[in-house]
Amino acid sequence: MIERLRAQIGGPHDGALLRYSLGNALLAAGDAAAAAAEALRAAVGFDPAYSAAWKLLGRALEAGADFDGAREAWRRGIEVAAARGDVQAGKEMAVFLRRLERRPD
């Protein structure tokens, strides 16, 4: 599936959903968090108001031990979710952010 998604990059179906799907698949496969984060950064580049992509980007960055990056992704995602009325995603990211803030570095 990952290779099929990668094959579509740059084609007519390239966009936020494709990049989100690729990042999600990479993260689920336990692939390098950096590769997933790259795909998810591209997703929010295509659509900065894609709150689910911000949420997953934070997860990928946290998995790759980029805690500052994860914090920033979730903060941006919370702002996006609030602006779009995506209450559930905003709440989830707030929980992830609080957990990360309590994490001893």
Buried (B, 14 or more C-beta within 10 A) or exposed (E): EBEEBBEBEEEEEEBBBBBBBBBBBBBEEEBBBBBBBBBBBBBBEBBEBBBBBBBBBBBBBBBBEBBEBBBBBBBBBBBBBEEEEBEEBBEBBBEBBEEBEEEEE
